[in-house]
Amino acid sequence: FIQMAQVWPDMLPNPWYWAGNEPSLTAPHMFNYAGRQDLSIQWVDWIMDNKYNLNANGLNGNDDYGTLSSWWVWNAFGLYPQVCTKQYAIVRPRFDSIHIHRFGMSSDRDWTINMQSPAIADPSSPQTVSVNGQTMKTPFIPYSLTDAGSAVKIQFTVHSQ
């Protein structure tokens, strides 16, 4: 059903309520399961570049208590928690260095994410990801490596083609 929004109609980018207004949050990461991490990276980058901006209508749908915002943040980390699994899909971070302090925990359980990349790297550039020195053999990081009760250091290294 569709109905006209009556509350703050001039504040909304679109005055219509539509319950199907959110994109599939996990679809771009499904390429990892098919052995095409490059396509996951390509589509996550495209979504972040084309469906998000700093304007009033900068989200592609209803944020629903931070759903779409958290999607952007997790992907900016280069990770995305996979539904019904105990792993993160690996994409590519948006920043060279990220420090995450986990609320309510001591600083010895902080996460540090670093990316080493050539000046120009496209989504098909191969990358190596390691967690606390252990190289990942698949495009996923098991939760067990990030919740072991100690600091987590994730290193992304993008290689020239």
C-alpha positions in Angstrom: 0.0 0.0 0.0 1.0 3.6 -0.6 -0.2 6.6 1.3 0.8 10.3 1.3 3.0 11.4 4.2 1.2 14.1 6.2 3.8 14.8 8.8 6.5 17.3 7.7 5.7 16.8 4.0 8.1 19.6 3.0 11.1 18.0 4.9 10.9 14.6 3.1 12.6 14.1 -0.3 9.6 12.1 -1.3 6.2 12.6 0.4 5.1 9.0 -0.2 5.5 6.1 2.2 6.6 2.9 0.5 7.5 -0.1 2.6 9.9 -1.5 0.0 12.1 1.5 -0.1 15.4 -0.1 1.1 17.9 -1.9 -1.1 19.0 -5.4 -0.4 21.8 -4.9 2.2 23.6 -8.1 1.5 23.2 -8.5 -2.2 26.6 -6.9 -3.2 28.4 -9.2 -0.8 27.0 -12.4 -2.4 29.7 -12.2 -5.1 32.2 -13.2 -2.4 30.4 -16.6 -2.1 30.8 -17.0 -5.9 34.5 -16.4 -5.8 34.2 -12.9 -7.3 35.3 -10.6 -4.6 36.1 -8.0 -7.2 32.4 -7.7 -8.1 31.5 -7.3 -4.4 34.0 -4.5 -4.2 32.8 -3.0 -7.4 29.2 -2.9 -6.4 29.8 -1.8 -2.8 31.9 1.1 -4.2 29.2 1.9 -6.7 26.4 2.0 -4.1 28.5 4.1 -1.7 29.4 6.6 -4.5 26.0 6.8 -6.2 23.4 6.1 -3.5 24.8 8.1 -0.6 25.6 11.8 -0.4 25.7 14.7 2.1 22.3 16.2 1.0 19.0 16.0 2.9 18.1 13.0 0.6 21.5 11.4 0.9 20.2 7.9 1.8 18.7 5.5 -0.7 15.6 4.9 1.4 14.4 5.0 5.0 17.3 4.8 7.5 15.2 2.8 9.9 17.1 3.5 13.1 20.5 3.6 11.3 20.2 0.5 9.1 21.4 2.3 5.9 23.9 4.4 7.8 25.4 1.4 9.5 25.6 -0.4 6.1 27.8 2.5 4.9 30.0 2.5 8.0 30.6 -1.2 8.0 31.5 -1.2 4.3 33.8 1.8 4.9 35.6 -0.4 7.3 36.0 -2.9 4.5 33.8 -5.5 6.2 30.2 -6.4 6.4 28.6 -8.8 8.9 26.9 -11.7 7.1 23.4 -12.6 8.1 23.0 -16.1 9.7 26.8 -16.7 9.6 29.6 -16.1 12.0 31.7 -14.1 9.6 32.3 -10.8 7.9 32.4 -10.4 4.2 35.6 -8.6 3.1 35.4 -5.7 0.6 37.8 -2.8 0.7 38.1 0.0 3.3 37.5 3.6 2.4 40.2 4.9 4.7 43.9 4.2 5.0 43.6 3.7 8.8 40.7 3.2 11.1 40.8 2.8 14.9 37.7 1.4 16.6 37.2 1.5 20.3 34.6 -1.0 21.3 32.2 0.7 23.8 32.4 -0.7 27.3 35.6 -2.6 26.7 39.2 -1.8 27.6 41.4 -0.3 25.0 43.3 -3.6 24.7 40.3 -4.9 22.7 40.3 -2.1 20.2 40.3 -2.8 16.4 42.9 -1.3 14.1 42.2 -1.5 10.3 45.0 -0.4 7.9 45.1 -0.4 4.2 48.1 -0.3 2.0 47.2 0.4 -1.6 48.8 1.7 -4.8 47.8 5.2 -5.7 45.4 3.9 -8.3 43.6 0.6 -7.6 40.4 -0.6 -9.2 38.1 -3.2 -7.7 39.8 -6.0 -9.7 43.2 -5.3 -8.1 44.0 -8.3 -6.0 44.2 -7.9 -2.2 45.5 -9.8 0.7 43.8 -9.5 4.1 45.3 -10.6 7.4 43.9 -10.6 10.9 46.5 -10.4 13.7 49.0 -11.7 11.2 46.9 -14.6 9.9 46.2 -14.3 6.2 42.6 -15.0 5.1 42.3 -17.6 2.4 38.7 -16.7 1.6 37.0 -13.3 1.3 35.6 -13.7 4.8 36.8 -13.1 8.3 35.4 -15.4 11.0 34.0 -13.6 14.0 36.2 -15.8 16.2 39.2 -13.9 15.0 37.8 -10.6 16.0 36.2 -11.6 19.4 39.1 -13.4 21.0 39.4 -11.0 23.9 42.4 -9.1 22.6 43.2 -6.3 20.2 42.4 -6.9 16.6 44.7 -5.7 13.8 43.3 -6.1 10.3 45.7 -5.4 7.4 44.4 -4.9 3.8 47.2 -4.9 1.2 46.0 -4.1 -2.4 48.5 -5.3 -5.0 49.3 -3.7 -8.3 48.0 -5.7 -11.3 
